[in-house]
């Protein structure tokens, strides 16, 4: 979500379709308890364009945040100069810990502006100093068993206040596998999207569709299941596909988790301290 200095969000909403029943996004009362303390507000600034871009991410180690690639390189201002990370923010900037970053990397398969590359819309941010918050573990899971289950989503929605400083959450069902074939613009400038949703999710699926409430700014938020006392991250919310009544998330399958691990060890290895 890019916020221009004297304007609002520079992104048109997706076309409307019949709504899906799901819970609304509600504000998190205490962001300092698990699992909310691992969720981060992300602020990126560009070299050559005023304003800032706000999104969501989550700690996967004390020094790394997993998020969307388009939060790192926003389409409206892709020449990123700096990224700041605010773990567990739920109020004014002055009242929370702020972390500068000293590097970032995105999937080599992602292409900005190409909706067909949405399944590769993820990347990592390396913090200049380790966060003391708890982190999410990227556990192995069986993607074929997740369709129809109720999931959780947390992020920083635009619309509650201009700079999205408050954390919100929603719950709702995972629908199935999603394939985005193409996108364009209609006569009014709104986005058109050709996509197919399949009820079964395969281990090789790139995207999953969900019916959790979301908003601009929630991109990069974790999508997780809670079963038998175990919290399992299954996806990264990347975009709305039906006017915010359905959303798309990168499936954190074995291949994606391995790619994230390679980013952390090769593309953007830990700094010696």
PEHU-V17975 format. One record per helix or strand of 3 or more residues. SS is the DSSP state (hx for helix, st for strand). FROM is the first residue (numbers start at 1). LEN is the number of residues. If there is no record, write none. Layout:
BEGIN
SS_FROM_LEN / SS_FROM_LEN
END
This chain:
BEGIN
hx_36_3 / st_39_8 / st_52_10 / st_64_4 / hx_69_4 / st_80_8 / hx_93_3 / st_99_8 / hx_115_6 / st_123_5 / hx_143_3 / st_150_6 / st_168_18 / st_191_8 / st_207_4 / st_222_6 / st_230_11 / st_247_5 / hx_254_14
END
